Amino acid sequence: MLRTLLLLIALLIVIAIALVSTGMINLNRNTDGSVSIETQDVEVGTTTRNVQVPVVKTETRQVEVPSVGLENEANAQ
């Protein structure tokens, strides 16, 4: 339980360092000693682009497949 908590705290610290180092979050200290946090705007959307995608095609072929059958005898029970 303690290991999980420490791992979670370490992960949050690494994420915070990554966000500050990439400029997504800016930390500024004001003259009165308080800290202000500025974040950049993130735009989310879709665009239409031409990309190569794999295509799966199906075709009908005659192949041997396993089958299960029962013999129907009159007195077999």
QUITANOR-V992400 format. One record per residue. N is the residue number from 1. RES is the residue in one small letter. PHI is phi as a letter, one per 20 degrees, with the letter a starting at -180 (NA if undefined). Layout:
((N & RES & PHI) (N & RES & PHI))
This chain:
((1 & m & NA) (2 & l & f) (3 & r & f) (4 & t & f) (5 & l & f) (6 & l & f) (7 & l & f) (8 & l & f) (9 & i & f) (10 & a & f) (11 & l & f) (12 & l & f) (13 & i & f) (14 & v & f) (15 & i & f) (16 & a & f) (17 & i & f) (18 & a & f) (19 & l & f) (20 & v & f) (21 & s & f) (22 & t & e) (23 & g & n) (24 & m & f) (25 & i & c) (26 & n & d) (27 & l & d) (28 & n & c) (29 & r & e) (30 & n & e) (31 & t & f) (32 & d & e) (33 & g & n) (34 & s & f) (35 & v & d) (36 & s & d) (37 & i & d) (38 & e & d) (39 & t & d) (40 & q & e) (41 & d & f) (42 & v & d) (43 & e & d) (44 & v & c) (45 & g & a) (46 & t & c) (47 & t & c) (48 & t & e) (49 & r & c) (50 & n & e) (51 & v & c) (52 & q & e) (53 & v & c) (54 & p & f) (55 & v & d) (56 & v & d) (57 & k & d) (58 & t & d) (59 & e & b) (60 & t & e) (61 & r & c) (62 & q & e) (63 & v & c) (64 & e & e) (65 & v & c) (66 & p & f) (67 & s & c) (68 & v & c) (69 & g & c) (70 & l & d) (71 & e & e) (72 & n & e) (73 & e & d) (74 & a & f) (75 & n & e) (76 & a & e) (77 & q & c))
